[in-house]
Amino acid sequence: MIMSAEIRNVPTVSWLSDFKEITKMRLALSVVFSSLAGYLLAANTIDFDDILLLAFGGYCMVGASNAFNQVIEKDLDALMQRTQNRPLPSGRMQSSTALTIALSMTIIGIVVLYLLNWRTALFGSISIFLYVALYTPMKTRTPLAVFVGAFPGAIPFMLGWVAYTNQFGVEPGVLFMLQFFWQFPHFWAIGWMLDDDYKKAGFKMLPTGAKDQGTAFQIIVYTLWMLLISLLPFTHYTGALQLSIYGAIAVALVGIFMLYFATDLMLKKDNKAARRLMLSSVIYISAVQIIYVMDKFLVYG
């Protein structure tokens, strides 16, 4: 009886593990975190039912995008060391199964986000379309894929604001721009680290096509734009999205922290520096979102 129970549990554990990998659970949860931060920035009163809908719907949309991406790139993933053990290239999951997961999560995600309001469902739909139909096929054609991919990647932070207000204006626009410009140093740092592996699959992820001074310089430029945009709420010309002097100082310090590692990459131009920049970028975006929310509730009440 014990042996049969163990045997029955193995496929379940394996399937759950593959489901988490096909939907990229860690990435999806970070996206959900961004959406919830945007919601809290907009909210005057917090509706926990809406938060659950936003979190679940957001996860479905991101998970679906990732599943579609892995179906399309199945053969390319098999060429790269980083991805060759994913469920599809390893043969643990059939493409038809992954496609069923992707389609189901897309439908469920759109319906759930529509329960919040139609604009949230619309932006969620736009994000999945841009990611799957444009960004994914462009990765093997042009470095501009990162620019296109930055649009769906920037939607989650503003999506939370739209979910609460059912409006798109200057406030969600600033949140969109912040996460939009953040993605360039973040993904180019990843592209720098994994350049050799990406080239096996023909992915063109770096702006100049090489780990050179030109790429490093562009990383600096986009990091500076990101830092400036992050401080826009301090000007109080951004509607209901405001930042106190305390919040502005904290945001500036976190931005300078990331800029230091971007500068370090330009000086050293090696994979270790790129990894440090990538990690600092992850810390940066989470820290800024937390600072924004804390500043709103602690300073502005």
C-alpha positions in Angstrom: 0.0 0.0 0.0 2.8 2.4 0.8 4.6 1.7 -2.4 1.4 2.2 -4.5 0.8 5.5 -2.7 4.3 6.7 -3.5 3.9 5.7 -7.2 0.6 7.5 -7.4 2.2 10.7 -6.0 5.2 10.8 -8.4 3.3 11.9 -11.5 1.4 14.5 -9.5 4.5 16.1 -8.2 6.1 15.9 -11.6 3.1 17.5 -13.3 2.9 20.3 -10.8 6.6 21.0 -11.2 6.2 21.1 -15.0 3.1 23.3 -14.7 5.1 25.8 -12.6 7.9 25.7 -15.2 5.7 26.1 -18.3 4.0 29.1 -16.7 7.3 30.4 -15.2 5.8 30.7 -11.7 8.5 32.9 -10.2 8.3 35.4 -13.0 4.5 35.3 -13.0 4.4 36.0 -9.2 6.7 39.0 -9.6 4.4 40.4 -12.3 1.4 39.8 -10.0 3.3 41.7 -7.3 3.7 44.7 -9.7 0.0 44.7 -10.4 -0.9 44.6 -6.8 1.4 47.5 -6.1 -0.3 49.5 -8.8 -3.7 48.7 -7.3 -2.6 49.8 -3.8 -1.3 53.1 -5.2 -4.7 53.9 -6.7 -6.9 52.5 -3.9 -8.7 54.7 -1.5 -10.3 51.6 0.0 -9.0 48.1 -0.5 -11.4 45.4 -1.8 -9.8 42.0 -1.1 -12.1 40.4 -3.6 -10.7 42.7 -6.3 -7.2 41.9 -5.2 -7.8 38.2 -5.5 -9.3 38.7 -9.0 -6.4 40.8 -10.1 -3.8 38.4 -8.7 -5.5 35.3 -10.2 -6.3 36.9 -13.5 -2.8 38.4 -13.8 -1.2 35.1 -13.1 -3.3 33.4 -15.7 -2.4 36.0 -18.4 1.4 35.8 -17.6 1.3 32.1 -17.3 -0.5 31.8 -20.6 2.1 34.1 -22.3 4.9 32.0 -21.0 3.3 28.7 -22.1 2.6 30.0 -25.6 6.2 31.2 -25.8 7.5 27.8 -24.9 5.3 26.1 -27.4 6.6 28.4 -30.2 10.2 28.1 -29.1 10.2 24.4 -28.3 12.9 23.5 -30.8 15.0 26.6 -30.0 14.9 25.8 -26.3 16.4 22.4 -27.0 19.5 24.1 -28.4 20.3 26.1 -25.3 21.7 24.7 -22.1 19.6 27.0 -19.9 16.3 25.8 -21.4 16.9 22.3 -22.8 15.4 20.7 -19.7 12.1 22.6 -19.9 9.0 20.4 -20.1 8.6 20.6 -23.9 12.2 20.1 -25.2 12.8 17.4 -22.7 9.7 15.5 -23.8 8.1 15.5 -20.4 5.1 17.4 -21.8 3.4 17.4 -25.2 3.0 20.6 -27.2 -0.8 19.9 -27.3 -0.9 19.8 -23.5 1.0 23.1 -23.2 -1.2 24.7 -25.8 -4.3 23.6 -23.9 -2.9 25.1 -20.7 -2.1 28.4 -22.6 -5.5 28.7 -24.2 -7.4 27.8 -21.0 -5.4 30.3 -18.9 -5.9 33.0 -21.6 -9.7 32.6 -21.5 -9.9 32.3 -17.7 -7.6 35.3 -17.3 -9.5 37.6 -19.6 -12.8 36.6 -18.0 -11.5 37.2 -14.5 -10.0 40.6 -15.4 -13.2 41.6 -17.1 -15.0 41.0 -13.7 -12.8 44.0 -12.5 -13.6 46.2 -15.5 -13.3 46.0 -19.3 -10.1 48.2 -19.5 -8.2 45.8 -17.3 -9.2 42.9 -19.5 -8.3 44.9 -22.6 -4.8 45.8 -21.4 -4.3 42.2 -20.2 -5.3 41.0 -23.7 -3.0 43.5 -25.4 -0.1 42.3 -23.3 -0.5 38.7 -24.2 -0.9 39.5 -27.9 2.2 41.7 -28.0 4.3 39.1 -26.1 3.2 36.1 -28.1 2.5 37.5 -31.6 5.3 40.1 -31.8 8.0 39.8 -29.2 8.5 36.0 -29.4 9.0 35.7 -33.2 11.1 38.9 -33.3 13.7 37.5 -30.9 15.5 35.6 -33.7 15.1 38.5 -36.2 16.2 41.8 -34.6 17.4 43.3 -31.3 14.3 45.5 -31.5 12.5 42.5 -30.0 13.5 43.9 -26.5 11.9 47.2 -27.4 8.6 45.5 -28.4 8.7 43.1 -25.4 9.1 46.1 -23.1 5.5 47.1 -23.9 3.7 44.0 -22.5 6.3 43.9 -19.8 5.4 47.4 -18.6 1.7 46.8 -18.5 1.4 45.0 -15.1 2.4 48.0 -12.9 -0.2 50.2 -14.5 -2.7 47.4 -14.7 -3.3 47.5 -11.0 -4.1 51.2 -11.2 -6.6 50.6 -14.1 -8.1 47.7 -12.2 -9.1 50.0 -9.3 -10.0 53.2 -11.2 -11.2 51.8 -14.6 -9.4 54.8 -16.1 -6.1 55.4 -18.0 -4.5 58.7 -17.3 -1.2 60.3 -16.3 -0.8 58.1 -13.2 -0.8 54.7 -14.8 1.1 56.3 -17.7 4.0 57.1 -15.3 3.9 53.6 -13.8 4.0 52.2 -17.4 7.0 54.4 -18.4 8.9 53.5 -15.2 8.6 49.8 -15.8 9.1 50.2 -19.6 12.5 51.9 -19.2 13.5 49.5 -16.4 13.3 46.5 -18.7 16.1 47.6 -21.0 19.0 47.4 -18.5 17.3 44.4 -16.8 17.0 42.3 -20.0 20.2 43.5 -21.6 22.0 42.4 -18.4 20.4 39.0 -18.9 21.3 39.0 -22.6 24.9 39.9 -21.7 25.2 36.9 -19.3 23.5 34.4 -21.6 24.8 35.8 -25.0 26.6 32.6 -25.9 23.6 30.4 -25.1 21.2 32.8 -26.9 23.4 32.7 -30.0 22.9 28.9 -30.2 19.2 29.5 -30.8 19.8 32.6 -33.0 18.3 35.0 -30.5 19.3 38.7 -31.0 18.9 40.2 -27.6 21.7 42.8 -27.3 21.2 46.2 -29.0 24.5 46.2 -30.9 24.6 42.4 -31.2 27.6 42.2 -29.0 28.9 42.6 -25.5 30.6 45.9 -26.2 30.8 49.5 -25.2 27.8 50.4 -27.3 25.5 48.0 -25.4 26.9 49.1 -22.1 26.4 52.8 -23.0 22.8 52.2 -23.9 22.2 50.4 -20.6 23.5 53.5 -18.8 21.2 55.8 -20.9 18.1 53.8 -20.2 19.0 53.5 -16.5 19.2 57.2 -16.3 15.8 57.7 -18.0 14.3 55.1 -15.6 15.8 57.0 -12.6 14.3 60.4 -13.8 10.9 58.9 -14.5 10.8 57.3 -11.0 11.1 60.8 -9.5 8.3 62.4 -11.6 5.7 61.9 -8.9 7.7 64.2 -6.6 7.0 67.1 -9.0 3.2 66.7 -8.1 2.3 67.1 -11.8 1.3 63.4 -12.0 -2.2 63.6 -10.7 -3.0 61.4 -7.7 0.3 59.7 -8.0 2.6 61.7 -5.6 5.8 61.2 -3.8 7.0 63.0 -0.7 10.6 64.3 -0.2 11.3 61.2 1.9 10.0 58.8 -0.7 11.9 60.7 -3.5 15.2 60.4 -1.5 14.6 56.7 -1.0 13.7 56.2 -4.7 16.8 58.2 -5.8 19.1 56.2 -3.6 17.8 52.9 -5.0 18.2 54.3 -8.5 21.7 55.3 -7.8 22.4 51.8 -6.4 21.3 50.3 -9.8 23.1 53.0 -11.8 26.4 52.1 -10.0 26.1 48.5 -11.2 25.2 49.7 -14.7 28.4 51.9 -14.7 30.4 48.9 -13.3 29.3 46.9 -16.3 30.4 49.6 -18.7 33.8 49.7 -17.1 34.4 45.9 -16.7 32.3 44.5 -19.5 32.2 41.0 -18.1 29.5 38.5 -17.1 30.0 38.9 -13.4 29.3 42.6 -13.7 26.2 41.8 -15.8 24.9 39.4 -13.2 25.3 42.0 -10.5 23.4 44.5 -12.6 20.6 42.0 -13.2 20.3 41.2 -9.5 20.4 44.9 -8.6 17.6 45.6 -11.2 15.4 43.0 -9.6 16.0 44.6 -6.2 15.4 48.0 -7.7 11.9 47.5 -9.2 10.6 45.7 -6.1 12.1 48.3 -3.8 10.6 51.3 -5.8 7.2 49.7 -5.9 7.3 49.1 -2.1 8.6 52.7 -1.5 5.8 54.2 -3.6 3.2 52.2 -1.7 4.7 52.9 1.8 5.0 56.6 0.9 1.4 56.8 0.0 0.1 55.2 3.1 2.6 56.5 5.6 2.9 60.1 4.4 -0.2 60.8 2.5 -2.5 58.5 4.4 
